[in-house]
Each structure stands twice: as C-alpha cells, then as structure tokens.
Amino acid sequence: MKLGMLTACLPELSLAEIAAWASEAGYEDLEVAAWPGTGGRDFEAAHLPVTGFGSREADETRALLQRHNLGISALAYYENNLHPDPERRSGIHTHLKAVVDAAAALEVPYVGTFVGRDWTRPVAANLDEAEKVFPELVDYAGERGVRIIIENCVMEGWHPDGYPGNLAYSPELWEWMFSLGLYLNWDPSHLTWIGIDPVTTIAPYADRIVHAQAKDLQILPGAVDHYGFFGKAVHREDPWDTGWWRYRVPGRGQVDWNAVVDALYENGFTGTLSVEHEDPVWSGTEGRVKTGLEIAHRTLRPLIIA
C-alpha cells in the first residue's frame, strides 16, 4: 500500500509545484486532477492538459514525477456521466475519454469519475440509462488498458433537494455497477454519514476496491436532531451544507483509520490510499491546505508499512 494525495485541493498550483511539495512532505503517489479547467466547483482542478496529450507530454510528465520519486495512482475527473443536459453529458463523456487516453499514454491504470444522476428522473430510470451509457465507456477504457473507478460520494449537492446525485453510494449500488465493468475508488467518509460502517464494506468487495481515498468526516453534536438525516430544508443556501456534518482531514473526524488500514491490509489491498482534502478548517489559503495535508500524512503514515 502507498500513501498518496489528490491534487485537486491545490488548484492554483502547477503539477510541478505540487509534485515538489508532495515529495518533500512524504507522499508517494499523486492522484492527478484532470478537469478541463478550474472553478466549476470547489476542489476541481486542471493539473494535466489531457486534450491533445501525446508522447511528448507523457514523457515530460513521467520525467517530472521521476525527479521527485513519485508515481501517479490515478487520473481524476469526477463528473456527472448521467447529466440531464444532452450537450453537457456529451462533453463530459468526450473529456472522460481524453482522460482515459492520457492515462493510457502514462501507463496509469485507473481513471476516477462518478456514475452521476439525471436529477429530473427517478432512480430506476437512471439505472436503466446507466446500463446504456457505461458499457461503451468501460470498453473504450478497457481497450486502452485502463479501468474506470467510481468514487462512492453521495454528491447530494447535485440534487435540488439534497438527495443522492451519484448512484454509487451504497454496497447495493456497487453490486449493480460492478456488473457494468466498473471498479470502486473506496472512500469511508461518505459511508460514515449515511449510517454504514465503512470497515464492514471492505472484505465483501475487496476484489473491486482497487484504489482508496482517505477523507474523514465529523458529525456535529446535536445538529442531526434538529435537521434530520436529510439535512437543512428551510435555510439551505448552500446545496452541499446539510448542517449536521462536515468533511475533515484524516484524524480530525469519526473514521477509525487504524481499523480501516488494518482491514485493507487483511483483505489484500495493494493500491494507493489517496488523501482527498476537503476540510473547511484547513482551507482558504495554500498554507492552510498544505497544513491539512501534513496532518493527514502524520495520521496515516504510521499505519502504512513502508
């Protein structure tokens, strides 16, 4: 197992700047953000110019990572592949294929994304649509030696009423999406707030957990008793703000990282555990974000066998 980090939390820095810092901070791998640009939403970044990415760009990227003794665990483009706007959906698929092409050129085995959801239609209709959409994307990646991995984020902010916007949040849905040839980028933080013990989900799906993200979650005392499980309804100015929990860096929330890492090892996980920094306490400036990443490293590094 290696300890890595998702680069999206530092959108204003170049990949070269992030690689230099991450290596000094003790990280071993980068999960490289590959959106077409920054600013679409928080934690969205463009650290790899995948459009027109060829052998020269691949050689330069590999040389950069080698200079800093780093690997690339996956490329990251977490978007809504079932977007209700046909033009937007087509653009997402086109860019996802470009990310796959770049991964193939770099010999990176995984590209991370979301199943997503058309929030104007019920779940059953979305599952039917996904069964039409994803086989072609999975085949495109497979022909290039790349696997598509899905993060189990609820993406509640994508739905107008705060309901799940990414149909990959539970083991029931994982079993369905595995039948489409998809794999799992497993993140315990999302399981924690929807009432699932993350550790119990590792053993049954170990053969499909090929990459993992390290993000923590803090449940705010007493708040769920006021808002309920679904979160704020009357004064929800920010669609992502449920009002009763928030993301934290590993070690500052409820996730038992000792149990998580132990279960990953016990079940044969040999991939990268990649820190995904979305902690509002350690955000706002480059310095605070880097401090958050340092906290995460201090929490996880002692648990991972060198």
MIROKOL-498262 format. One record per atom (N, C-alpha, C): x, y, z. Coordinates in pm, whole numbers, padded with zeros to 5 digits, always signed. Atoms other than C-alpha are relative to their C-alpha. Last residue first. Layout:
BEGIN
XYZ...
END
This chain:
BEGIN
-00091-00056+00100+00699+00116+00446+00057-00110-00089-00130+00065-00006+00402-00041+00621+00088+00053-00111-00031+00064+00128+00117+00206+00644+00142-00055+00003+00083+00120+00016-00026+00290+00987+00036-00080-00123-00039+00107-00092+00249+00533+01091-00077-00130-00019-00133+00057+00028+00196+00733+00768+00040-00109+00099+00003+00125+00076-00179+00780+00818+00136-00068-00016+00099+00095-00048-00215+01043+01089+00018-00137-00065-00041+00042-00135+00106+01236+01020-00095-00104+00056-00119+00085+00012+00019+01242+00649+00045-00051+00137+00041+00129+00054-00331+01372+00716+00118-00097-00010+00073+00069-00107-00195+01647+00939-00041-00140-00046-00103+00046-00095+00057+01739+00666-00065-00073+00118-00063+00118+00060-00225+01755+00411+00110-00057+00090+00096+00110-00007-00415+01989+00640+00056-00128-00059+00000+00046-00140-00104+02205+00678-00098-00115+00018-00120+00083-00018-00079+02217+00298+00012-00049+00144+00024+00127+00068-00437+02341+00277+00119-00094+00019+00090+00079-00083-00366+02604+00541-00030-00135-00065-00069+00044-00121-00061+02733+00354-00088-00087+00088-00090+00108+00035-00238+02746+00019+00068-00057+00123-00129-00046+00053-00510+02957+00174+00084-00122-00035+00004-00145+00011-00880+02909+00248+00127+00062-00054+00017-00050+00137-00875+02554+00375+00005+00152+00002-00135-00017+00057-00775+02366+00690-00009+00034-00149-00084-00060-00104-01099+02411+00883+00138+00031-00056+00017-00145-00003-01309+02353+00571+00084+00070+00105+00022-00045-00139-01159+02004+00524-00015+00151+00003+00115-00090+00014-01194+01889+00162-00039+00058+00135+00011-00108-00098-00856+01715+00131-00116+00091-00035+00086-00097+00069-00870+01382-00052-00035+00109+00101+00064-00102-00083-00576+01177+00078-00079+00097-00089-00023-00136+00050-00504+00883-00153-00078+00102+00083+00094-00071-00086-00464+00531-00018+00028+00148-00019-00035-00126-00064-00288+00366-00310-00115+00051+00084+00006-00123+00077-00318+00003-00412+00045+00121+00079-00138-00038+00030-00207-00322-00251+00006+00129-00081-00010-00123+00077-00532-00423-00081+00146+00040-00017-00088+00006+00114-00511-00787+00025+00011+00127-00083+00073+00047+00118-00810-00820+00256+00078+00020-00130+00048+00137-00022-00612-00804+00578-00065-00057-00126-00111+00095+00005-00424-00497+00453-00049-00145+00009-00051-00002+00138-00744-00307+00378+00116-00098-00015+00091+00080+00082-00891-00420+00711+00045-00001-00146-00016+00141-00036-00587-00292+00903-00087-00089-00087-00125+00046+00063-00596+00038+00715+00024-00148+00030+00011-00006+00147-00961+00093+00803+00125-00059-00065+00084+00113+00042-00930-00023+01165-00011-00006-00152-00075+00121-00033-00636+00213+01231-00078-00122-00047-00098+00029+00105-00818+00486+01042+00084-00122+00030-00105+00074-00073-01125+00479+01267+00105-00044-00102-00049+00123+00063-01336+00744+01090+00114-00061+00082+00050+00122-00063-01507+00991+01327+00060-00128-00057+00141+00034+00006-01321+01312+01243-00029-00134+00065+00077-00108-00062-00993+01500+01280-00150-00028-00002-00044-00024-00137-00750+01214+01219-00079+00107+00072-00012+00118-00085-00786+01208+00842+00060+00033+00137-00117+00078+00038-00870+01556+00710+00011-00120+00094-00122-00037-00070-01225+01669+00778+00117-00079-00059-00121+00076+00029-01556+01671+00590+00117+00052+00082-00092-00066+00092-01859+01823+00758+00120-00090-00023-00132+00064+00010-02169+01700+00941+00085+00083-00096-00028+00086-00115-02503+01830+01071+00129-00080-00011+00014-00062-00131-02592+02134+00862+00036-00088+00118+00108+00070-00069-02656+01951+00535-00026+00059+00138-00002-00017-00146-02448+02211+00352-00121-00069+00064-00087+00102-00059-02380+02099-00006-00004+00000+00152+00058+00134+00018-02677+02284-00154+00083-00111+00062-00103+00077+00069-02550+02609+00004-00053-00142-00017-00051-00089+00103-02841+02838+00094+00108-00067-00084-00114+00070+00060-03017+02559+00283+00052+00084-00118-00105-00100+00021-03243+02767+00506+00126-00065-00055+00058-00134+00009-03570+02573+00506+00105+00103-00038+00104-00008+00103-03454+02217+00430-00048+00143-00022+00076-00125+00006-03130+02156+00617-00102-00002-00114-00064-00130-00013-03018+01796+00642-00094+00117-00013-00012-00061+00132-03151+01468+00505+00054+00143+00004-00103+00063+00081-03077+01283+00831+00021+00072-00133+00029+00132+00053-03279+01519+01044+00107-00046-00096+00023+00002+00144-03230+01893+01079-00050-00134-00053+00076-00117+00045-03263+01947+01454-00039-00010-00147+00128+00002-00071-03158+01609+01593-00089+00117-00039+00090+00088+00074-02889+01595+01324-00137-00008+00069+00058-00068+00116-02729+01902+01481-00098-00089-00075+00137-00047-00015-02680+01751+01828-00066+00053-00125+00084+00045-00112-02301+01725+01808-00139+00064-00002+00012-00114-00092-02156+01792+01460-00100-00035+00109+00142-00019-00026-02057+01466+01288-00014+00106+00109+00034-00038-00137-01700+01497+01162-00151+00021+00009+00127-00069-00014-01595+01314+00847-00032+00023+00146+00067+00022-00127-01256+01193+00730-00129+00080+00003+00067-00123-00045-01111+01159+00382-00078-00033+00125-00005-00023-00144-00861+00899+00269-00058+00138+00030-00022-00139-00038-00941+00777-00080-00010+00014+00152+00077-00048-00116-00900+00420-00196+00035+00145+00029-00057-00130-00038-00796+00247-00519-00086+00048+00117-00135-00004+00059-00854-00107-00647+00073+00130+00034-00059-00121-00058-01158-00189-00434+00145+00006-00047+00037-00115+00082-01323-00439-00669+00050+00132+00057-00051+00021+00136-01163-00760-00536-00034+00115-00093-00144-00021+00009-01205-00637-00179+00052-00015-00143-00024-00061+00132-01582-00605-00214+00148+00023-00027+00086+00055+00105-01705-00830+00069+00033+00049-00141-00018+00142+00032-01397-00759+00287-00092-00049-00113-00127+00028+00068-01405-00379+00271+00009-00146-00044+00018+00006+00146-01769-00291+00341+00128-00041-00074+00074+00121+00038-01763-00376+00714-00014-00015-00151-00088+00116-00012-01487-00119+00774-00070-00127-00047-00087+00021+00116-01704+00161+00637+00084-00126+00006-00133+00017-00059-01981+00119+00895+00098-00029-00113-00065+00127+00032-02282+00246+00700+00138-00003+00065+00030+00102-00098-02501+00519+00851+00058-00137-00027+00126+00064+00038-02522+00765+00563-00027-00125+00084+00117-00084-00029-02269+00990+00736-00132-00061-00044+00019-00032-00141-01999+00723+00765-00127+00081+00024+00072+00108-00066-02032+00579+00416-00037+00038+00143+00138-00005+00049-01934+00912+00263-00085-00109+00063+00070-00116-00056-01620+00940+00477-00146+00001-00041+00081+00028-00119-01504+00584+00406-00082+00117+00050-00021-00114-00090-01394+00646+00044-00089-00019+00122+00071+00012-00128-01349+00347-00193+00037+00116+00093-00095-00084-00072-01248+00415-00553-00065+00025+00136+00033-00092-00110-01452+00123-00681+00123+00076+00048-00070+00032-00124-01447-00064-01013-00022+00113+00100-00061-00109-00075-01680-00057-01313+00065-00052+00128-00144-00001+00023-01747-00342-01554+00073+00111+00072-00026-00080+00119-02124-00286-01581+00149+00009-00032+00050+00079+00113-02198-00570-01336+00021+00073-00133-00105+00097+00034-01976-00384-01089-00042-00084-00121-00094-00064+00092-02231-00102-01108+00117-00092-00035+00060-00029+00130-02511-00318-00965+00105+00056-00096+00020+00130+00064-02300-00462-00683-00061+00019-00139-00130+00049+00048-02181-00111-00601-00019-00131-00076-00028-00062+00129-02542+00009-00586+00136-00043-00056+00103+00047+00094-02628-00236-00308+00027+00054-00141-00037+00132+00052-02295-00157-00141-00103-00058-00096+00023+00111-00093-02404+00206-00114+00046-00132-00059-00030-00034-00139-02313+00547-00261-00011-00117+00097-00109+00093-00031-02281+00468-00632+00034+00008+00148+00059+00129-00034-02581+00645-00781+00108-00107+00015-00095+00096+00060-02428+00991-00766-00043-00139+00043-00023-00041+00139-02672+01278-00703+00101-00088-00072-00121+00046+00068-02814+01140-00379+00006+00039-00147-00001+00146+00005-03085+01361-00230+00120-00047-00083-00104+00057-00085-03017+01723-00138-00002-00151+00007+00050+00019-00136-03348+01862-00267+00102-00068+00090+00061-00123-00053-03216+02015-00590-00052-00013+00142+00145+00018+00004-02982+01717-00644-00067+00122+00061+00043+00004+00139-02618+01784-00735-00152-00012-00013+00014-00136+00051-02541+01893-00378-00040+00007-00146+00133-00051-00031-02611+01539-00255-00023+00141-00053+00019-00116+00088-02299+01410-00428-00141+00058+00016+00145-00016+00015-02327+01077-00239-00033+00112-00099+00050-00125-00057-01957+01000-00292-00149+00013-00028+00132+00019-00061-01885+00633-00365-00052+00125+00070+00000-00036-00142-01597+00710-00602-00142-00007+00053+00108-00088-00043-01614+00518-00928+00014+00028+00149+00032+00019-00142-01312+00360-01096-00098+00109+00043+00074-00114-00054-01280+00324-01473-00040-00033+00143+00126+00030-00068-01010+00072-01565-00065+00131+00049+00036-00087-00112-00741+00143-01823-00132-00048+00060-00065+00051-00120-00562-00093-02063-00029+00080+00125-00124-00076-00020-00654+00108-02372+00071-00040+00129-00081+00017+00121-00924-00132-02497+00135+00069+00011-00060+00133-00002-01051-00138-02140+00088-00027-00120-00113+00003-00093-01107+00237-02136+00073-00134-00005-00099-00095+00050-01321+00240-02451+00124-00001+00090-00072+00065+00111-01499-00075-02332+00109+00091-00055-00084+00104-00058-01588+00089-02000+00081-00070-00108-00111-00068-00068-01714+00399-02177+00097-00101+00060-00087-00057+00104-01926+00192-02419+00121+00070+00062-00076+00103+00072-02062-00022-02135+00094+00056-00107-00132+00037-00050-02141+00291-01931+00072-00112-00076-00110-00096+00015-02419+00466-02119+00136-00062+00030-00021-00031+00141-02688+00201-02181+00127+00083-00022-00029+00128+00064-02677+00044-01834+00017+00015-00151-00141+00032-00024-02653+00397-01696+00040-00130-00069-00080-00084+00089-02988+00478-01857+00149-00030+00015+00017+00047+00139-03161+00183-01692+00088+00079-00096-00073+00127+00009-03013+00279-01356-00011-00057-00141-00143-00027+00007-03127+00636-01409+00081-00128-00011-00026-00046+00137-03484+00528-01486+00148+00030-00019+00010+00115+00090-03491+00326-01163+00030+00039-00145-00118+00085-00006-03360+00621-00962-00007-00113-00102-00015+00088-00116-03632+00860-01068+00121-00091-00011+00063+00130+00021-03581+01135-01329+00022-00089+00122+00138-00022+00041-03508+01509-01311-00078-00130-00013+00083-00029-00118-03191+01450-01108-00145+00031-00034+00091-00099+00055-03021+01278-01400-00103+00028+00109+00145+00019-00001-02759+01103-01193-00066+00112-00079+00083-00118+00014-02383+01058-01153-00148-00033+00006+00115+00042+00080-02184+00742-01216-00085+00122-00029+00125+00034-00068-01884+00933-01090-00095-00067-00098+00112-00087+00036-01521+00951-01211-00120-00038+00087+00110-00012-00094-01175+00806-01145-00106+00097-00048+00060-00132+00014-00939+00692-01417-00123+00005+00088+00135-00034-00040-00717+00397-01332-00036+00144-00036+00102+00104+00016-00414+00203-01460-00145+00044+00021+00072-00012-00127-00169+00486-01533-00122-00091-00008+00007+00134-00060+00053+00375-01823-00053+00008+00143-00086-00003-00118+00121+00745-01900+00012-00137+00068-00131-00048+00043-00016+00721-02254+00100-00002+00115-00065+00105+00079-00302+00505-02127+00140+00042-00043-00039+00106-00094-00387+00760-01858+00072-00111-00074-00120-00048-00071-00383+01036-02120+00049-00104+00099-00112+00002+00095-00624+00839-02341+00130+00044+00067-00039+00139+00019-00852+00776-02043+00120-00010-00094-00071+00036-00123-00853+01148-01964+00047-00144-00009-00133-00062+00009-00944+01219-02327+00083-00031+00123-00079+00081+00092-01226+00964-02298+00140+00059-00018-00036+00122-00070-01355+01146-01989+00085-00091-00089-00118-00029-00082-01341+01472-02185+00044-00125+00078-00114-00028+00088-01568+01336-02456+00125+00027+00083-00050+00127+00053-01800+01182-02199+00121+00020-00090-00062+00073-00110-01834+01512-02013+00059-00132-00051-00129-00063-00028-01899+01700-02335+00075-00071+00111-00091+00036+00108-02171+01452-02431+00138+00059+00021-00039+00140-00019-02335+01496-02092+00099-00044-00107-00096+00004-00111-02332+01874-02129+00049-00143+00024-00124-00061+00047-02495+01851-02470+00108-00004+00107-00072+00088+00094-02755+01601-02350+00132+00058-00049-00016-00077+00122-02850+01811-02044+00082-00083-00100+00125-00008+00076-02971+01562-01782+00008+00081-00129+00052-00137-00005-02617+01470-01669-00126+00013-00086+00142+00011+00036-02575+01093-01649-00066+00137+00001+00011+00068+00128-02192+01098-01654-00143-00029-00043+00131+00066+00009-02189+01355-01376-00019-00061-00139+00110-00074+00061-01823+01444-01317-00124-00088-00013+00123+00039-00068-01526+01333-01107-00115+00088-00048+00097-00087+00068-01229+01359-01341-00138-00039+00050+00128-00029-00066-00930+01217-01153-00082+00098-00083+00042-00132+00044-00627+01042-01301-00143+00022+00045+00120-00008+00083-00497+00752-01097-00011+00142-00053+00087+00113-00032-00203+00629-00886-00123-00004-00089+00138-00045+00018+00059+00854-01042-00090-00120+00023+00077+00066+00103+00404+00778-00905-00134+00069-00017+00144+00014-00017+00654+00992-00717-00058-00084-00113+00021+00134-00054+01032+00987-00678-00148-00024+00034+00044-00013-00138+01052+01364-00728-00035-00134+00065-00091-00091-00072+01259+01356-01043-00036+00009+00147-00121+00075-00035+01059+01052-01154+00099+00086+00076+00029+00085-00115+00735+01251-01140+00123-00078+00045+00029-00084-00117+00871+01523-01364-00022-00086+00123-00128-00052-00047+01024+01272-01607-00018+00086+00125-00071+00109-00067+00692+01089-01636+00133+00049+00057+00068+00027-00127+00513+01415-01709+00070-00111+00077-00028-00111-00091+00766+01520-01974-00063-00025+00137-00141+00010-00041+00749+01178-02142+00036+00109+00101-00014+00115-00090+00368+01185-02143+00143-00014+00050+00055-00038-00130+00361+01536-02285+00013-00114+00101-00090-00101-00058+00595+01432-02566-00049+00040+00139-00119+00065-00054+00400+01109-02630+00096+00101+00064-00072+00096+00082+00069+01288-02670+00125-00054+00065-00112+00054-00078-00195+01472-02473+00067-00111-00080-00121-00002+00084-00411+01654-02727+00123-00051+00070+00039-00017+00139-00673+01726-02462+00125+00015-00087+00022+00129+00065-00533+01583-02139-00042+00013-00146+00070-00045+00121-00373+01903-02011-00030-00119-00090-00055+00074+00113-00288+01764-01664-00080+00039-00125-00144+00017-00018-00327+01965-01344+00065-00082-00111-00051+00046+00130-00673+02104-01418+00152-00009+00009-00126-00058+00047-00853+02142-01086+00043-00065-00130-00002+00038+00140-01188+02093-00913+00122+00068-00062-00081+00121+00015-01185+02103-00534-00014-00058-00141-00116+00017-00087-01464+02358-00505+00068-00134-00030+00043+00016-00139-01691+02387-00807+00125-00016+00084+00136+00048+00016-01658+02481-01173-00066-00026+00134+00102-00096-00037-01356+02692-01077-00142-00045-00019+00027-00012-00143-01077+02509-01253-00116+00096+00021-00032-00131-00055-01041+02384-01609-00031+00000+00148-00043-00090+00108-01069+02077-01834+00036+00140+00047+00114-00072+00055-01072+01852-01526+00049+00091-00114-00008-00017+00145-00767+01628-01486-00130+00058-00058+00123-00062+00047-00684+01616-01115+00011+00034-00147-00012-00128+00069-00387+01386-01054-00134+00048-00054+00123+00022+00075-00399+01117-00787-00024+00135-00070+00096-00107+00025-00039+01160-00680-00119-00057-00077+00077+00001+00123+00175+00890-00522-00084+00126-00011-00063+00090+00097+00449+00855-00258-00067+00004-00137+00096+00078+00079+00377+01136-00012+00072-00079-00108-00002+00143-00027+00648+01235+00233-00104-00083-00073+00092+00027-00112+00600+01612+00261-00012-00149+00030-00062-00048-00124+00910+01673+00046-00085-00035+00122-00115+00085-00025+00760+01458-00228+00070+00038+00130+00048+00129-00048+00428+01636-00203+00114-00094+00033+00043-00010-00140+00593+01980-00230-00038-00137+00055-00115-00037-00084+00792+01906-00545-00040+00003+00147-00089+00116-00010+00499+01723-00706+00119+00029+00091+00060+00097-00092+00259+02007-00626+00093-00119+00019-00007-00056-00136+00485+02269-00786-00056-00099+00102-00141-00002-00041+00537+02056-01098+00014+00051+00142-00036+00136-00038+00163+01983-01122+00145-00006+00047-00026+00088+00113+00101+02356-01123+00032-00140+00052-00138+00042+00020-00053+02534-00826+00011-00088-00124-00078-00111+00055-00380+02727-00830+00146-00036-00025+00028-00027+00141-00598+02417-00794+00085+00109-00062-00095-00109+00027-00437+02293-00471-00015+00045-00146+00011-00097-00109-00716+02073-00328+00094+00118-00017+00105-00099+00025-00744+01895-00665-00011+00107+00108-00055-00134+00019-00406+01719-00627-00104+00111-00005+00069-00055+00115-00544+01400-00474+00040+00147-00015+00090-00114-00021-00288+01262-00232-00062+00040-00133+00002-00103+00104-00089+00941-00195-00091+00114+00037+00074-00117-00047+00016+00686+00065+00011+00109-00105-00071-00127+00003+00118+00352-00083-00091+00111+00050+00084-00119+00000+00000+00000+00000+00088+00125+00000
END
